[in-house]
Amino acid sequence: MTWDAELDAIGLLCPLPVLKARKRISSLPPGGVLRLLATDPAAHVDVPHYCAEAGHTLLETAEEGETLVFLIRKKG
């Protein structure tokens, strides 16, 4: 799958990955896809919760080694 923007939040701890994702996704057009990379284990819970609260769609969650990868489609 392709994405429109990528955010490297590797090494950042809760709540920074979600806060940075919220800021980055706001600059995308409706329907745009953000690829978020994170290593904070709390991101497994925080990112899906953020998507549900904000109305975005969590398209995919994967692991690449110790890195968590999320694909988020902006609402609209």
HELIX and SHEET records of a PDB file:
HELIX    1   1 LEU A   16  SER A   26  1                                  11    
HELIX    2   2 ALA A   43  ALA A   54  1                                  12    
SHEET    1   A 4 ALA A   5  ALA A   9  0                                        
SHEET    2   A 4 VAL A  33  ALA A  38  1                                        
SHEET    3   A 4 THR A  67  ARG A  73 -1                                        
SHEET    4   A 4 THR A  57  GLU A  64 -1                                        
END                                                                             
